[in-house]
Amino acid sequence: MKKIIIGDRIVKSFGEGDEKRNVLDGVSVEINDGEFVAVMGPSGSGKSTLMFALSGTDNVNGGKVVFDGKDLSAASENELSDIRRTSMGFVFQQPTMLKNLNILDNIILPSMRDNRKNVAEISGKARSLMKRVGIAELENRDITQVSGGQLQRTGICRALMNSPKIIFGDEPTGALNSKSAQEIMDIFSEINADGTSVMFVTHDAKVAARTERIMFMRDGKIVCELKLPKFDGTDMDGRVEKVTVKMLEIGV
Ligand SMILES: Nc1ncnc2c1ncn2[C@@H]1O[C@H](COP(=O)(O)OP(=O)(O)OP(=O)(O)O)[C@@H](O)[C@H]1O
């Protein structure tokens, strides 16, 4: 099985001298191409830091990260930014959008940096993604004129514009009501079914239960994993229960 990401004994520390602390304490993790994984753990255990390390957003103090065969630890800032822009998509709890641009322009803006493509091609791709996630009619709306769920769909379209190999999500449904959250998770399940790898950081057992492997972190280390069959729309209650039992077991 091809690995999209290999993290090998990653160390990430913050602070200086006596204050220095390893937030990631030799974490090794592999994500298969096309896999859907979640990272859970208590607040402060290092989940977001791990996501930023694996995506090359933050440099690491030890170990290495290989993304799609490329050693990120040896890549320049420009190379890293190219890799993130062309091969990775990011979705956060609160999508950051530019207030003076409408929905369509917010989606296409990051792709405009790619001079190999023209505006018509980029807009065409954006419109087909908007249709796919159910916001086709909103392209001219101001970002203040849409719901939280619609804004998150906008963020997903933006993340998918360059057909990334992996989507990283940090609490991507954290700001949504349960119906919207479920709809957003349906979209991510579809994206994953099309072959895109997905890695989520989440506190939510219902979100984690949609994935096929959950890594549990504590004090900067992955302490255990839970594997589930790929989600096929069935047995959601049973999956959530398995996740919850594991969370209780390790005190998350
Ligand atoms: N830039 C930084 N400088 C100093 N300390 C940091 C920095 N970023 C994170 N930390 C610390 O590293 C630890 C892990 O943070 P991280 O955000 O990875 O945790 P988390 O598991 O994602 O937490 P949460 O569930 O609350 O989001 C925390 O103690 C945090 O305060």
The ligand as a Gaussian input file, in Angstrom:
#p B3LYP/6-31G(d) Opt

LIG

0 1
 N        3.399000      28.188000      18.893000
 C        3.402000      27.658000      20.120000
 N        4.224000      28.121000      21.083000
 C        4.253000      27.573000      22.314000
 N        3.500000      26.509000      22.677000
 C        2.676000      25.999000      21.754000
 C        2.571000      26.543000      20.431000
 N        1.666000      25.814000      19.736000
 C        1.212000      24.873000      20.596000
 N        1.814000      24.976000      21.797000
 C        1.561000      24.127000      22.957000
 O        1.707000      22.789000      22.554000
 C        0.762000      21.947000      23.204000
 C       -0.026000      21.171000      22.161000
 O       -0.823000      22.082000      21.410000
 P       -1.833000      21.562000      20.285000
 O       -2.521000      22.759000      19.765000
 O       -1.092000      20.704000      19.335000
 O       -2.798000      20.666000      21.162000
 P       -4.169000      19.982000      20.733000
 O       -4.074000      18.560000      21.169000
 O       -4.458000      20.240000      19.307000
 O       -5.152000      20.775000      21.699000
 P       -6.695000      21.224000      21.496000
 O       -7.497000      19.963000      21.516000
 O       -6.952000      22.066000      22.712000
 O       -6.784000      21.992000      20.228000
 C       -0.086000      22.867000      24.066000
 O        0.360000      22.813000      25.389000
 C        0.145000      24.231000      23.467000
 O        0.018000      25.232000      24.447000

